[in-house]
Amino acid sequence: MYKTKTERGPTMRELPEGERPREKLLERGAAFLSNTELLAILIGSGTREESAMELAARIISFSGSLGELAGLRAEELSFVKGIGAAKACTLVAAIELGKRISCSAPRSRAKLSGPREAAELFMEEMRYLKKEHFRAALLSVKNEVMSIENVSVGGISASPAHPREVFSPAILKGANSVILAHNHPSGDPEPSPADESLTRRLCEAGRTLGINVLDHIIIGDGRYTSMKEKGFIP
């Protein structure tokens, strides 16, 4: 049961100045704010029954975790009482910006030296995806990432990747090698027989084209499997 107007928690303006999320952010920096406070700033205002802070706390409770929140669509967020289309779009846009920033230019210039660095390149964005996405990092002769290409999007349990779709961007951009990656929405990165077969097929196609497949990373929820480390890639 929702609180009455008189029972509602204090609004942002009613909070002591040192406890207001915006003022705290300006004074101390965003890193000092809780998840609820950061969400409250994005929401901006509450409802007649709840303050912005209470509404933010309920959004986190509704989603279950920040990871689950990152995977929600605007329509799903709109199911939360007090979150209309405008606020839902604001939250989804902010989350998407965060994902893009995590995969932006500084990281894309990184020089990859092993499976862990390769997994980190894809992890933060791909671990929350609800369908299987297949991507390819194009690398220079010095193993520097030139770009990350979206190859295909599949269903909940499969993302077919044809060699033509995988290697066309690499050929056009003159890549020396590629690192392939796809996610498992279940969160378990253990490779399936189909993953093993696809890895062998793409490695063979790469050898024919003169483009090395350095690794195929399977992304789970905070975990990964390197097909190179598993012995499927010479």
C-alpha positions in Angstrom: 0.0 0.0 0.0 1.3 3.4 -0.9 1.9 6.1 1.6 -0.5 9.1 1.9 0.8 12.5 1.1 1.4 13.3 4.7 3.4 10.0 5.1 5.6 10.5 2.1 9.3 10.8 2.7 11.0 14.2 2.3 11.4 15.6 -1.2 14.9 16.5 -2.4 14.3 20.1 -1.5 13.2 19.1 2.0 16.3 17.2 2.7 19.2 18.9 4.6 21.4 20.6 2.0 24.3 18.2 2.7 22.1 15.2 2.0 20.6 16.4 -1.3 21.9 14.2 -4.1 22.6 17.0 -6.5 24.4 19.1 -3.9 26.4 16.1 -2.7 27.4 15.4 -6.3 28.6 19.0 -6.9 30.5 19.1 -3.6 32.0 15.6 -3.4 31.7 14.0 -6.9 29.4 11.3 -8.3 31.5 8.5 -6.9 30.3 9.4 -3.4 26.6 8.9 -4.2 24.7 5.7 -3.7 22.9 3.9 -6.5 19.6 5.2 -5.2 20.9 8.8 -5.1 22.2 8.6 -8.7 18.9 7.2 -9.9 17.0 9.9 -8.0 18.9 12.6 -9.8 18.0 11.1 -13.1 14.3 10.7 -12.1 14.2 14.3 -11.0 10.9 14.3 -9.1 8.8 11.8 -7.2 5.0 11.4 -7.1 2.3 12.4 -4.7 2.9 9.2 -2.7 6.7 9.0 -2.9 9.8 11.2 -3.0 12.3 10.8 -5.8 14.6 8.9 -3.4 11.8 6.4 -2.5 10.9 5.9 -6.1 14.5 5.3 -7.0 14.8 2.7 -4.3 11.7 1.0 -5.6 13.1 0.9 -9.1 16.2 -0.9 -7.9 14.0 -3.3 -5.9 11.8 -3.9 -9.0 14.8 -4.7 -11.2 16.6 -6.8 -8.6 20.0 -5.4 -9.2 21.9 -2.8 -11.3 22.8 -5.6 -13.7 19.2 -6.4 -14.3 18.3 -2.7 -14.5 20.8 -2.3 -17.2 19.0 -4.9 -19.3 15.4 -3.4 -19.0 13.7 -1.7 -21.9 11.8 1.5 -21.5 8.5 -0.3 -21.8 9.4 -2.6 -18.9 10.5 0.4 -16.7 7.1 2.0 -17.4 5.5 -0.9 -15.5 6.9 0.8 -12.3 4.2 3.0 -10.8 5.4 6.6 -11.0 7.7 6.0 -14.0 6.1 7.3 -17.2 7.5 7.1 -20.7 9.7 10.2 -20.3 11.4 9.0 -17.1 11.8 5.5 -18.5 13.5 6.9 -21.6 15.8 9.1 -19.5 16.9 6.1 -17.5 17.4 3.8 -20.5 19.3 6.6 -22.4 21.6 7.1 -19.4 22.3 3.4 -19.1 23.0 3.1 -22.8 25.5 6.1 -22.6 27.3 4.3 -19.7 27.6 1.2 -21.8 28.9 3.1 -24.8 31.4 5.1 -22.7 32.8 1.8 -21.3 33.5 0.7 -24.8 34.6 4.0 -26.2 37.8 5.4 -27.8 40.3 5.0 -25.0 39.6 1.3 -24.7 39.4 0.8 -28.5 43.0 1.9 -28.8 44.1 -0.7 -26.3 46.8 -3.2 -27.2 45.5 -6.7 -26.4 48.0 -9.2 -25.0 45.8 -12.1 -23.8 42.3 -13.5 -23.2 41.7 -11.4 -20.1 42.2 -8.1 -21.9 40.1 -9.4 -24.7 37.2 -10.3 -22.4 37.4 -7.0 -20.7 36.9 -5.3 -24.1 33.5 -6.9 -24.4 32.4 -7.8 -20.9 30.7 -4.7 -19.5 28.3 -4.3 -22.4 27.7 -7.9 -23.5 27.2 -9.5 -20.1 23.7 -7.9 -19.7 22.3 -8.6 -23.2 19.2 -10.8 -23.3 19.9 -12.2 -26.8 23.0 -13.6 -28.2 25.1 -11.0 -30.0 28.2 -11.9 -32.1 30.9 -9.3 -32.4 34.4 -9.0 -33.8 37.3 -6.8 -32.7 39.5 -5.9 -35.6 43.2 -5.7 -34.8 46.2 -4.1 -36.4 49.6 -5.8 -36.9 50.5 -4.5 -33.4 47.4 -6.1 -31.9 45.9 -2.7 -31.4 42.1 -2.6 -31.6 41.0 -0.8 -34.8 37.2 -1.2 -34.2 34.6 -3.4 -32.8 32.0 -4.7 -35.3 28.5 -5.9 -34.7 28.3 -9.1 -36.7 24.8 -10.6 -35.9 22.1 -10.8 -33.3 20.3 -14.1 -32.6 17.7 -15.4 -30.3 17.9 -16.3 -26.6 20.2 -19.3 -27.3 21.8 -18.8 -30.7 23.6 -16.1 -32.7 24.5 -17.5 -36.1 27.6 -15.9 -37.6 28.5 -16.5 -41.2 32.1 -16.2 -42.2 31.1 -13.5 -44.8 29.6 -11.3 -42.1 32.5 -11.8 -39.7 35.4 -11.1 -42.2 33.9 -8.5 -44.5 34.6 -5.6 -42.1 38.1 -7.0 -41.5 38.9 -7.1 -45.2 37.5 -3.6 -45.8 39.5 -2.1 -43.0 42.7 -4.0 -43.6 42.7 -5.8 -40.3 45.6 -8.2 -39.6 43.6 -10.4 -37.2 40.4 -10.6 -35.3 39.1 -11.5 -31.8 35.6 -12.9 -31.9 33.1 -12.7 -29.1 29.5 -13.7 -28.3 27.5 -13.7 -25.1 25.4 -16.4 -23.4 22.3 -14.7 -21.9 22.1 -17.5 -19.4 25.3 -16.0 -17.8 27.1 -19.4 -18.1 30.1 -19.0 -20.6 30.7 -22.7 -21.0 30.9 -23.4 -24.8 28.3 -25.6 -26.5 29.1 -28.1 -29.3 27.8 -25.5 -31.7 30.3 -22.9 -30.3 33.1 -25.4 -30.8 32.0 -26.1 -34.4 31.6 -22.4 -35.2 35.0 -21.6 -33.8 36.7 -24.2 -36.0 34.8 -23.0 -39.1 35.7 -19.4 -38.6 39.3 -20.2 -37.9 39.5 -22.1 -41.2 37.8 -19.3 -43.1 40.3 -16.8 -41.5 43.3 -18.9 -42.6 41.9 -19.0 -46.2 41.6 -15.2 -46.2 45.0 -14.6 -44.4 43.3 -13.0 -41.3 44.2 -14.8 -38.1 41.5 -15.6 -35.5 43.4 -14.9 -32.3 40.6 -16.0 -29.9 36.9 -16.5 -29.6 35.6 -15.2 -26.2 32.3 -16.4 -24.8 30.9 -13.8 -22.4 28.8 -14.8 -19.3 27.7 -12.7 -16.4 31.1 -11.5 -15.0 32.8 -14.7 -16.4 34.2 -15.6 -19.7 35.6 -18.6 -21.6 38.5 -18.3 -24.1 38.4 -20.9 -26.9 42.1 -20.3 -27.3 42.7 -21.4 -23.7 40.4 -24.3 -24.3 42.6 -25.5 -27.1 40.1 -24.9 -30.0 42.4 -22.3 -31.6 46.0 -23.2 -32.4 
